Amino acid sequence: MGTRLLGTLGTADGKGVVRVQDSVDASIEAVWSAITDPARLASWWGEVEGNLQLGGEYRERVFASGWEGTGRVQACEAPRRLLLLHREPDQPDEQAIEITLTADGDQIIVVWEERGMPVAYLAGYGAGIQVHVEDLGAYLAGRERCDAGARMGELFPAYEPLAAKVG
């Protein structure tokens, strides 16, 4: 797989921003279902329980990181935009995950942007979010998700110089 970086790192309002973009060979409806249907999320992202409709609250456990927590759906514009807000257990501020889908010929451009994390952790977030986007692509292509620990080990060193330029 190599260390091809799909992400960019930055800041807004003193907090970290990670934007990862990739293209997948799938219909926009298939991608939308993969990011909003708890049964499909359980194949590549993690275990999600609750209401993934606008205003809904949910609980999740993410496979790649083991993170567990709660969140709520702030925006749900099927099949193009999903905005989730959640709070890290040890952080006072909410973080946002915004996923947008755009058709580009036979492919869908997936943009996964997370905002609100501590700037000091940008390299780790960049690597982790890229793992999520790659796992989504693998799932849509009928492949298994990656070994997240090994993949993070490949990506983290490549994101460190980008994070150093931001911080």
PyRosetta script that sets phi, psi and omega in degrees:
from pyrosetta import init, pose_from_sequence

init()
pose = pose_from_sequence("MGTRLLGTLGTADGKGVVRVQDSVDASIEAVWSAITDPARLASWWGEVEGNLQLGGEYRERVFASGWEGTGRVQACEAPRRLLLLHREPDQPDEQAIEITLTADGDQIIVVWEERGMPVAYLAGYGAGIQVHVEDLGAYLAGRERCDAGARMGELFPAYEPLAAKVG")
pose.set_psi(1, -34.8)
pose.set_omega(1, 177.2)
pose.set_phi(2, 76.0)
pose.set_psi(2, -173.1)
pose.set_omega(2, -176.7)
pose.set_phi(3, -110.9)
pose.set_psi(3, 32.3)
pose.set_omega(3, 174.6)
pose.set_phi(4, -58.7)
pose.set_psi(4, 118.8)
pose.set_omega(4, -178.2)
pose.set_phi(5, -88.6)
pose.set_psi(5, 131.6)
pose.set_omega(5, 178.5)
pose.set_phi(6, -101.6)
pose.set_psi(6, -5.5)
pose.set_omega(6, -170.6)
pose.set_phi(7, -113.0)
pose.set_psi(7, 160.4)
pose.set_omega(7, 169.4)
pose.set_phi(8, -125.2)
pose.set_psi(8, 151.9)
pose.set_omega(8, -178.0)
pose.set_phi(9, -120.6)
pose.set_psi(9, 144.7)
pose.set_omega(9, 178.8)
pose.set_phi(10, -162.7)
pose.set_psi(10, -166.9)
pose.set_omega(10, 177.5)
pose.set_phi(11, -137.9)
pose.set_psi(11, 157.4)
pose.set_omega(11, 171.9)
pose.set_phi(12, -150.4)
pose.set_psi(12, 128.6)
pose.set_omega(12, 179.3)
pose.set_phi(13, 54.7)
pose.set_psi(13, 36.0)
pose.set_omega(13, 176.4)
pose.set_phi(14, 78.4)
pose.set_psi(14, 4.2)
pose.set_omega(14, 180.0)
pose.set_phi(15, -115.5)
pose.set_psi(15, 159.3)
pose.set_omega(15, -178.9)
pose.set_phi(16, -74.8)
pose.set_psi(16, 150.3)
pose.set_omega(16, 175.8)
pose.set_phi(17, -134.9)
pose.set_psi(17, 127.8)
pose.set_omega(17, 175.1)
pose.set_phi(18, -121.2)
pose.set_psi(18, 130.2)
pose.set_omega(18, 179.0)
pose.set_phi(19, -126.0)
pose.set_psi(19, 118.1)
pose.set_omega(19, 179.0)
pose.set_phi(20, -117.4)
pose.set_psi(20, 132.5)
pose.set_omega(20, -178.2)
pose.set_phi(21, -131.3)
pose.set_psi(21, 137.3)
pose.set_omega(21, 175.8)
pose.set_phi(22, -152.6)
pose.set_psi(22, 164.9)
pose.set_omega(22, 176.4)
pose.set_phi(23, -111.0)
pose.set_psi(23, 142.4)
pose.set_omega(23, 178.0)
pose.set_phi(24, -127.6)
pose.set_psi(24, 148.6)
pose.set_omega(24, 177.0)
pose.set_phi(25, -90.7)
pose.set_psi(25, 89.4)
pose.set_omega(25, -179.8)
pose.set_phi(26, -164.7)
pose.set_psi(26, 163.7)
pose.set_omega(26, 174.9)
pose.set_phi(27, -76.3)
pose.set_psi(27, 157.0)
pose.set_omega(27, 179.2)
pose.set_phi(28, -62.9)
pose.set_psi(28, -33.3)
pose.set_omega(28, 178.4)
pose.set_phi(29, -66.0)
pose.set_psi(29, -39.5)
pose.set_omega(29, 178.9)
pose.set_phi(30, -65.6)
pose.set_psi(30, -40.9)
pose.set_omega(30, 179.3)
pose.set_phi(31, -67.8)
pose.set_psi(31, -44.0)
pose.set_omega(31, 179.5)
pose.set_phi(32, -58.8)
pose.set_psi(32, -46.0)
pose.set_omega(32, 178.7)
pose.set_phi(33, -61.4)
pose.set_psi(33, -38.8)
pose.set_omega(33, -179.4)
pose.set_phi(34, -65.2)
pose.set_psi(34, -26.4)
pose.set_omega(34, -179.0)
pose.set_phi(35, -100.5)
pose.set_psi(35, -4.9)
pose.set_omega(35, -177.4)
pose.set_phi(36, -126.1)
pose.set_psi(36, -10.7)
pose.set_omega(36, -178.9)
pose.set_phi(37, -98.7)
pose.set_psi(37, 114.2)
pose.set_omega(37, -177.4)
pose.set_phi(38, -53.2)
pose.set_psi(38, -35.4)
pose.set_omega(38, 179.3)
pose.set_phi(39, -66.0)
pose.set_psi(39, -39.4)
pose.set_omega(39, 178.5)
pose.set_phi(40, -76.0)
pose.set_psi(40, -36.4)
pose.set_omega(40, 176.1)
pose.set_phi(41, -58.7)
pose.set_psi(41, -34.1)
pose.set_omega(41, -179.2)
pose.set_phi(42, -67.2)
pose.set_psi(42, -13.2)
pose.set_omega(42, 177.9)
pose.set_phi(43, -85.3)
pose.set_psi(43, -21.8)
pose.set_omega(43, -175.4)
pose.set_phi(44, -140.2)
pose.set_psi(44, -27.5)
pose.set_omega(44, -173.1)
pose.set_phi(45, -102.4)
pose.set_psi(45, -61.1)
pose.set_omega(45, -176.8)
pose.set_phi(46, 169.7)
pose.set_psi(46, -174.2)
pose.set_omega(46, 179.4)
pose.set_phi(47, -88.3)
pose.set_psi(47, 125.7)
pose.set_omega(47, -178.5)
pose.set_phi(48, -129.0)
pose.set_psi(48, 129.2)
pose.set_omega(48, 176.4)
pose.set_phi(49, -126.8)
pose.set_psi(49, 139.7)
pose.set_omega(49, 176.7)
pose.set_phi(50, 127.0)
pose.set_psi(50, -159.4)
pose.set_omega(50, -172.7)
pose.set_phi(51, -105.0)
pose.set_psi(51, 113.1)
pose.set_omega(51, 178.9)
pose.set_phi(52, -97.8)
pose.set_psi(52, 27.5)
pose.set_omega(52, 174.1)
pose.set_phi(53, -97.9)
pose.set_psi(53, 166.2)
pose.set_omega(53, -179.0)
pose.set_phi(54, -49.7)
pose.set_psi(54, 127.2)
pose.set_omega(54, 179.8)
pose.set_phi(55, 83.3)
pose.set_psi(55, -8.3)
pose.set_omega(55, -177.4)
pose.set_phi(56, -72.7)
pose.set_psi(56, 154.6)
pose.set_omega(56, 176.6)
pose.set_phi(57, -112.8)
pose.set_psi(57, 149.3)
pose.set_omega(57, -176.6)
pose.set_phi(58, -145.9)
pose.set_psi(58, 163.3)
pose.set_omega(58, 174.7)
pose.set_phi(59, -122.4)
pose.set_psi(59, 140.8)
pose.set_omega(59, -177.8)
pose.set_phi(60, -140.7)
pose.set_psi(60, 155.6)
pose.set_omega(60, 170.1)
pose.set_phi(61, -133.4)
pose.set_psi(61, 115.3)
pose.set_omega(61, -174.5)
pose.set_phi(62, -86.7)
pose.set_psi(62, 126.7)
pose.set_omega(62, -178.0)
pose.set_phi(63, -60.7)
pose.set_psi(63, -49.8)
pose.set_omega(63, -171.3)
pose.set_phi(64, -61.6)
pose.set_psi(64, -37.9)
pose.set_omega(64, -175.7)
pose.set_phi(65, -110.5)
pose.set_psi(65, -18.7)
pose.set_omega(65, -174.6)
pose.set_phi(66, 81.7)
pose.set_psi(66, 0.8)
pose.set_omega(66, -178.6)
pose.set_phi(67, -61.5)
pose.set_psi(67, 138.2)
pose.set_omega(67, 175.0)
pose.set_phi(68, -127.4)
pose.set_psi(68, 141.3)
pose.set_omega(68, 178.2)
pose.set_phi(69, 179.0)
pose.set_psi(69, -169.5)
pose.set_omega(69, -179.0)
pose.set_phi(70, -124.2)
pose.set_psi(70, 160.3)
pose.set_omega(70, 178.3)
pose.set_phi(71, -158.0)
pose.set_psi(71, -177.9)
pose.set_omega(71, 177.0)
pose.set_phi(72, -144.5)
pose.set_psi(72, 154.1)
pose.set_omega(72, -178.9)
pose.set_phi(73, -88.2)
pose.set_psi(73, 112.0)
pose.set_omega(73, -178.4)
pose.set_phi(74, -87.3)
pose.set_psi(74, -34.4)
pose.set_omega(74, 178.0)
pose.set_phi(75, -146.6)
pose.set_psi(75, 140.5)
pose.set_omega(75, -179.2)
pose.set_phi(76, -146.3)
pose.set_psi(76, 94.3)
pose.set_omega(76, -176.9)
pose.set_phi(77, -113.4)
pose.set_psi(77, 79.9)
pose.set_omega(77, -175.7)
pose.set_phi(78, -61.8)
pose.set_psi(78, 140.7)
pose.set_omega(78, -10.3)
pose.set_phi(79, -101.6)
pose.set_psi(79, 43.6)
pose.set_omega(79, -171.3)
pose.set_phi(80, -119.0)
pose.set_psi(80, -33.5)
pose.set_omega(80, -171.2)
pose.set_phi(81, -146.6)
pose.set_psi(81, 132.2)
pose.set_omega(81, 176.3)
pose.set_phi(82, -130.7)
pose.set_psi(82, 127.0)
pose.set_omega(82, 179.1)
pose.set_phi(83, -123.4)
pose.set_psi(83, 118.3)
pose.set_omega(83, -179.2)
pose.set_phi(84, -114.8)
pose.set_psi(84, 141.6)
pose.set_omega(84, 174.7)
pose.set_phi(85, -117.5)
pose.set_psi(85, 135.1)
pose.set_omega(85, 175.9)
pose.set_phi(86, -148.0)
pose.set_psi(86, 165.1)
pose.set_omega(86, -178.6)
pose.set_phi(87, -122.4)
pose.set_psi(87, 130.0)
pose.set_omega(87, 173.1)
pose.set_phi(88, -68.9)
pose.set_psi(88, 142.2)
pose.set_omega(88, -176.7)
pose.set_phi(89, -55.6)
pose.set_psi(89, -33.3)
pose.set_omega(89, -176.5)
pose.set_phi(90, -103.4)
pose.set_psi(90, 14.1)
pose.set_omega(90, -178.4)
pose.set_phi(91, -120.1)
pose.set_psi(91, 141.0)
pose.set_omega(91, -179.1)
pose.set_phi(92, -77.3)
pose.set_psi(92, -24.6)
pose.set_omega(92, -173.9)
pose.set_phi(93, -102.6)
pose.set_psi(93, 152.5)
pose.set_omega(93, 175.9)
pose.set_phi(94, -75.0)
pose.set_psi(94, 153.2)
pose.set_omega(94, 171.9)
pose.set_phi(95, -114.0)
pose.set_psi(95, 153.5)
pose.set_omega(95, -179.6)
pose.set_phi(96, -117.2)
pose.set_psi(96, 140.9)
pose.set_omega(96, 168.9)
pose.set_phi(97, -119.1)
pose.set_psi(97, 118.6)
pose.set_omega(97, 177.9)
pose.set_phi(98, -120.1)
pose.set_psi(98, 123.2)
pose.set_omega(98, 179.3)
pose.set_phi(99, -116.2)
pose.set_psi(99, 124.7)
pose.set_omega(99, 176.9)
pose.set_phi(100, -120.2)
pose.set_psi(100, 144.1)
pose.set_omega(100, -179.6)
pose.set_phi(101, -121.7)
pose.set_psi(101, 132.4)
pose.set_omega(101, -179.5)
pose.set_phi(102, -136.0)
pose.set_psi(102, 129.4)
pose.set_omega(102, 177.4)
pose.set_phi(103, -71.9)
pose.set_psi(103, 138.5)
pose.set_omega(103, 176.9)
pose.set_phi(104, -142.4)
pose.set_psi(104, 87.3)
pose.set_omega(104, -174.2)
pose.set_phi(105, 66.3)
pose.set_psi(105, -126.7)
pose.set_omega(105, 179.8)
pose.set_phi(106, -87.0)
pose.set_psi(106, 1.0)
pose.set_omega(106, -178.1)
pose.set_phi(107, -113.3)
pose.set_psi(107, 164.3)
pose.set_omega(107, 173.7)
pose.set_phi(108, -117.2)
pose.set_psi(108, 129.0)
pose.set_omega(108, 174.7)
pose.set_phi(109, -86.6)
pose.set_psi(109, 121.6)
pose.set_omega(109, 177.9)
pose.set_phi(110, -103.4)
pose.set_psi(110, 122.5)
pose.set_omega(110, 173.5)
pose.set_phi(111, -116.4)
pose.set_psi(111, 119.3)
pose.set_omega(111, -179.6)
pose.set_phi(112, -114.3)
pose.set_psi(112, 112.6)
pose.set_omega(112, -179.8)
pose.set_phi(113, -120.0)
pose.set_psi(113, 129.2)
pose.set_omega(113, 174.2)
pose.set_phi(114, -116.0)
pose.set_psi(114, 137.6)
pose.set_omega(114, -177.8)
pose.set_phi(115, -132.1)
pose.set_psi(115, 146.4)
pose.set_omega(115, 171.4)
pose.set_phi(116, 106.3)
pose.set_psi(116, 3.7)
pose.set_omega(116, -179.1)
pose.set_phi(117, -86.8)
pose.set_psi(117, 160.3)
pose.set_omega(117, 177.1)
pose.set_phi(118, -61.0)
pose.set_psi(118, 135.5)
pose.set_omega(118, -178.1)
pose.set_phi(119, -59.1)
pose.set_psi(119, -33.3)
pose.set_omega(119, -178.5)
pose.set_phi(120, -61.2)
pose.set_psi(120, -20.1)
pose.set_omega(120, -176.7)
pose.set_phi(121, -106.1)
pose.set_psi(121, 15.7)
pose.set_omega(121, -174.6)
pose.set_phi(122, -59.9)
pose.set_psi(122, -40.9)
pose.set_omega(122, -178.8)
pose.set_phi(123, -61.4)
pose.set_psi(123, -43.5)
pose.set_omega(123, 178.8)
pose.set_phi(124, -66.0)
pose.set_psi(124, -41.7)
pose.set_omega(124, 177.5)
pose.set_phi(125, -65.5)
pose.set_psi(125, -41.2)
pose.set_omega(125, 178.5)
pose.set_phi(126, -58.3)
pose.set_psi(126, -48.2)
pose.set_omega(126, 179.4)
pose.set_phi(127, -63.4)
pose.set_psi(127, -44.9)
pose.set_omega(127, -177.7)
pose.set_phi(128, -65.1)
pose.set_psi(128, -42.6)
pose.set_omega(128, -179.7)
pose.set_phi(129, -68.1)
pose.set_psi(129, -36.6)
pose.set_omega(129, 175.5)
pose.set_phi(130, -62.5)
pose.set_psi(130, -39.3)
pose.set_omega(130, 176.4)
pose.set_phi(131, -58.3)
pose.set_psi(131, -43.9)
pose.set_omega(131, 179.4)
pose.set_phi(132, -60.7)
pose.set_psi(132, -45.9)
pose.set_omega(132, -178.5)
pose.set_phi(133, -65.9)
pose.set_psi(133, -40.4)
pose.set_omega(133, 177.3)
pose.set_phi(134, -65.2)
pose.set_psi(134, -39.5)
pose.set_omega(134, 177.8)
pose.set_phi(135, -64.5)
pose.set_psi(135, -38.3)
pose.set_omega(135, 175.5)
pose.set_phi(136, -60.2)
pose.set_psi(136, -48.0)
pose.set_omega(136, 178.8)
pose.set_phi(137, -60.7)
pose.set_psi(137, -42.1)
pose.set_omega(137, 178.7)
pose.set_phi(138, -62.5)
pose.set_psi(138, -45.7)
pose.set_omega(138, 179.4)
pose.set_phi(139, -58.2)
pose.set_psi(139, -46.8)
pose.set_omega(139, -178.4)
pose.set_phi(140, -65.5)
pose.set_psi(140, -25.6)
pose.set_omega(140, 178.9)
pose.set_phi(141, -91.0)
pose.set_psi(141, 1.7)
pose.set_omega(141, 178.0)
pose.set_phi(142, 84.4)
pose.set_psi(142, 16.7)
pose.set_omega(142, 178.8)
pose.set_phi(143, -104.6)
pose.set_psi(143, 166.0)
pose.set_omega(143, 177.0)
pose.set_phi(144, -78.0)
pose.set_psi(144, 157.1)
pose.set_omega(144, 174.5)
pose.set_phi(145, -70.3)
pose.set_psi(145, 161.0)
pose.set_omega(145, -175.1)
pose.set_phi(146, -77.6)
pose.set_psi(146, 172.8)
pose.set_omega(146, 168.6)
pose.set_phi(147, -78.0)
pose.set_psi(147, 100.0)
pose.set_omega(147, -171.2)
pose.set_phi(148, -59.2)
pose.set_psi(148, -40.7)
pose.set_omega(148, -179.6)
pose.set_phi(149, -62.7)
pose.set_psi(149, -45.4)
pose.set_omega(149, 179.6)
pose.set_phi(150, -65.8)
pose.set_psi(150, -42.9)
pose.set_omega(150, -178.9)
pose.set_phi(151, -66.1)
pose.set_psi(151, -40.4)
pose.set_omega(151, 175.6)
pose.set_phi(152, -59.5)
pose.set_psi(152, -39.9)
pose.set_omega(152, 178.7)
pose.set_phi(153, -62.3)
pose.set_psi(153, -31.6)
pose.set_omega(153, 176.2)
pose.set_phi(154, -76.8)
pose.set_psi(154, -41.7)
pose.set_omega(154, -172.9)
pose.set_phi(155, -82.2)
pose.set_psi(155, -36.6)
pose.set_omega(155, -174.4)
pose.set_phi(156, -54.0)
pose.set_psi(156, -49.2)
pose.set_omega(156, -179.7)
pose.set_phi(157, -61.1)
pose.set_psi(157, -30.2)
pose.set_omega(157, 179.2)
pose.set_phi(158, -74.1)
pose.set_psi(158, -29.0)
pose.set_omega(158, 177.9)
pose.set_phi(159, -82.7)
pose.set_psi(159, -20.9)
pose.set_omega(159, -177.2)
pose.set_phi(160, -57.3)
pose.set_psi(160, -45.4)
pose.set_omega(160, 178.5)
pose.set_phi(161, -63.8)
pose.set_psi(161, -33.7)
pose.set_omega(161, 176.5)
pose.set_phi(162, -65.3)
pose.set_psi(162, -42.5)
pose.set_omega(162, 179.8)
pose.set_phi(163, -65.6)
pose.set_psi(163, -37.7)
pose.set_omega(163, -179.9)
pose.set_phi(164, -63.0)
pose.set_psi(164, -33.7)
pose.set_omega(164, 178.8)
pose.set_phi(165, -70.4)
pose.set_psi(165, -27.9)
pose.set_omega(165, -178.7)
pose.set_phi(166, -82.3)
pose.set_psi(166, -47.5)
pose.set_omega(166, -173.8)
pose.set_phi(167, -75.9)
pose.dump_pdb("model.pdb")
